[in-house]
Amino acid sequence: MVRRATSRPAVTAADAAAQASRAAAEAEAAAREAEAALARALAEDASTDIDDVATEAPGTERARLRPRWAVGGAVVSAVAVVALAVTSGGLARSHDDRQAVADHDLELLQGTRQAVMNLITPSAADPAGSAQRILDGATGEWRTEFESTRAEFIDTIAQSKTESTGEILGAGIERANDDGTTSVMVAAVTKVTNAAGAKDEPRTWRLRVQVGKDGDLYKLAKIEVVP
């Protein structure tokens, strides 16, 4: 069982990933625009060079030099376009990498929110179902711990006639751990009614949870109440 703690909500971390993704998209668009501008300039320079050479007398020094300059300018411009294209490709890959990280973090936080919600909103109308939902969202150390107290949890919820509704106020990734789990801070609030006389009594939760992937799902591996 977890105990309650009062604190201010944790701040979400999803906006930082979204901002990085937008910045990468803007940089990529700017690179594409610059590439198109270079290509247009290349076409205009080539057309001008050909017209100028046509007006020179055959065999003159300028006539001999100008074609080489025109070709050289085209090569330089082409190299610039290729270099820009390579840079654009790098930006696109960088954007894709950041997007993959953002998608991963979003999926992890969604799984964490649901698992914590199941934990803090048991119902005397279905205490066994409440316990099963908590167990379904547990893995590792937390799953072992809860399994050992599952029967006690069910009896306590049933006898106390506990009904709890809740809301996740915020969830943010704190760090990646060496064991492959991710530490996430979660702030939540519940309203509890029970046989002891509580009637929609507000309770605030601030939890640090370690989240691990079990199959395709992110589950709670460890729970700590933060004072």
C-alpha positions in Angstrom: 0.0 0.0 0.0 1.2 3.6 -0.6 0.7 6.4 1.8 -0.4 9.9 0.9 1.8 12.9 0.7 0.9 16.5 0.1 2.9 18.6 -2.3 2.5 20.7 -5.4 2.0 19.0 -8.8 5.0 18.0 -10.8 5.5 19.8 -14.1 5.0 17.9 -17.3 7.9 17.3 -19.7 6.1 16.7 -23.0 6.4 20.4 -24.2 10.2 20.2 -24.4 10.2 17.3 -26.8 7.5 19.0 -28.9 9.5 22.3 -29.1 12.6 20.4 -30.2 10.6 18.6 -32.9 9.2 21.9 -34.2 12.7 23.5 -34.3 14.0 20.6 -36.4 11.1 20.8 -38.8 11.7 24.6 -39.3 15.5 24.0 -39.9 14.7 21.3 -42.4 12.3 23.6 -44.3 14.8 26.4 -44.4 17.4 24.0 -45.8 15.0 22.9 -48.6 14.3 26.6 -49.4 18.0 27.4 -49.6 18.6 24.4 -51.9 15.8 25.5 -54.3 17.3 29.1 -54.3 20.7 27.7 -55.3 19.2 25.6 -58.0 17.5 28.6 -59.5 20.7 30.7 -59.3 22.6 27.9 -61.1 20.1 27.9 -63.9 20.2 31.7 -64.3 24.1 31.8 -64.2 24.4 29.0 -66.8 21.9 30.8 -69.1 23.8 34.1 -68.8 27.2 32.6 -69.4 26.1 30.9 -72.6 24.6 34.1 -73.9 27.8 36.1 -73.1 30.0 33.5 -74.8 27.9 33.5 -77.9 28.7 37.3 -78.4 32.5 36.8 -78.2 34.6 36.4 -81.4 35.7 32.8 -81.8 39.3 32.2 -80.7 39.6 35.3 -78.5 41.1 34.9 -75.0 37.8 35.9 -73.3 35.9 33.4 -75.5 38.4 30.6 -74.5 38.3 31.5 -70.8 34.6 32.2 -70.4 33.3 28.7 -71.1 35.7 27.3 -68.5 34.4 29.9 -66.0 30.8 29.0 -66.8 31.5 25.3 -66.4 33.5 26.0 -63.2 30.6 28.1 -61.8 28.2 25.3 -62.5 30.4 22.8 -60.8 30.8 25.0 -57.8 27.1 25.6 -57.6 26.4 21.9 -58.0 28.8 21.1 -55.2 27.0 23.6 -53.0 23.7 22.0 -53.8 25.0 18.5 -53.1 26.5 19.7 -49.8 23.2 21.3 -48.9 21.3 18.2 -49.8 23.6 16.2 -47.5 23.1 18.7 -44.7 19.3 18.5 -45.3 19.5 14.8 -45.1 21.3 15.0 -41.8 18.7 17.4 -40.5 15.9 15.1 -41.5 17.6 12.2 -39.8 18.2 14.3 -36.7 14.5 15.3 -36.8 13.4 11.7 -37.1 15.6 10.7 -34.2 14.1 13.4 -32.0 10.6 12.4 -33.1 11.3 8.8 -32.2 12.5 9.9 -28.7 9.4 12.1 -28.3 7.1 9.2 -29.3 8.8 6.8 -26.9 8.5 9.3 -24.0 4.9 10.0 -24.8 4.1 6.2 -24.8 6.0 5.7 -21.5 4.2 8.6 -19.8 0.8 7.4 -21.0 1.5 3.9 -19.6 2.7 5.4 -16.3 -0.3 7.6 -15.9 -2.7 4.7 -16.4 -0.8 2.4 -14.0 -0.7 5.1 -11.3 -4.4 5.9 -11.8 -5.3 2.2 -11.2 -3.2 2.2 -8.1 -4.8 5.3 -6.4 -8.5 4.6 -7.4 -9.5 1.3 -5.8 -13.3 0.6 -5.5 -15.2 -1.4 -2.9 -17.7 -2.2 -5.6 -15.0 -4.5 -7.2 -12.0 -4.9 -4.9 -10.7 -8.0 -6.7 -10.9 -6.2 -10.0 -9.1 -3.2 -8.5 -6.3 -5.5 -7.3 -6.1 -7.1 -10.7 -5.8 -3.8 -12.5 -2.9 -2.8 -10.2 -1.3 -6.1 -10.8 -1.7 -5.8 -14.6 0.2 -2.5 -14.4 3.0 -3.9 -12.2 6.3 -5.5 -13.0 9.6 -6.4 -11.2 9.9 -5.5 -7.5 6.5 -3.8 -7.3 4.7 -6.8 -8.8 6.3 -9.2 -6.3 5.5 -6.9 -3.4 1.9 -6.4 -4.4 1.3 -10.0 -5.1 2.3 -10.9 -1.6 -0.3 -8.5 -0.1 -3.0 -8.8 -2.7 -5.5 -10.7 -0.5 -5.0 -8.2 2.3 -5.5 -5.3 -0.1 -8.8 -6.8 -1.3 -10.1 -7.4 2.2 -9.1 -3.9 3.3 -10.8 -2.1 0.4 -14.0 -4.2 0.9 -14.3 -3.8 4.6 -13.5 -0.1 4.5 -16.0 0.5 1.7 -13.4 2.7 0.0 -14.4 4.4 -3.2 -11.8 6.7 -4.9 -11.8 8.8 -8.0 -8.7 10.6 -9.2 -6.9 12.7 -11.7 -3.3 12.8 -12.8 -2.2 16.4 -12.5 1.2 15.9 -14.2 3.9 13.4 -15.1 7.5 14.0 -16.1 10.5 11.9 -16.9 13.3 12.4 -14.4 16.0 10.1 -15.6 17.0 6.8 -17.2 18.3 4.2 -14.8 21.2 1.8 -15.3 18.8 -1.2 -14.9 16.8 -0.2 -17.9 13.9 1.5 -16.0 13.0 5.1 -16.2 12.3 7.3 -13.2 9.1 9.4 -13.5 7.6 11.9 -11.2 3.8 11.9 -10.9 1.5 14.3 -9.2 -2.2 13.3 -8.7 -5.2 14.1 -6.6 -8.0 11.7 -5.4 -11.4 12.1 -3.7 -12.0 9.3 -1.2 -15.2 8.1 0.4 -15.1 5.3 3.0 -16.8 3.8 6.0 -14.7 5.8 8.4 -16.6 8.9 7.4 -14.6 10.4 4.6 -16.9 11.9 1.9 -15.0 12.9 -1.2 -12.1 13.7 0.9 -9.3 15.2 -1.2 -5.9 13.5 -1.1 -2.8 14.7 -2.9 -0.2 12.3 -4.2 3.4 12.9 -5.3 5.1 9.8 -6.4 8.5 8.8 -7.9 8.0 5.6 -9.8 10.4 3.5 -11.8 8.9 2.3 -15.0 10.0 -0.7 -17.0 8.7 -2.3 -20.3 7.0 -5.6 -20.0 6.2 -6.9 -23.5 4.6 -4.0 -25.3 3.5 -2.2 -22.1 5.2 0.2 -19.7 4.5 -0.9 -16.1 5.4 0.3 -12.6 8.5 -1.5 -11.2 9.0 0.5 -8.0 7.0 3.1 -6.1 8.2 5.8 -3.7 6.1 8.5 -2.0 7.8 11.8 -2.2 7.3 14.1 0.9 
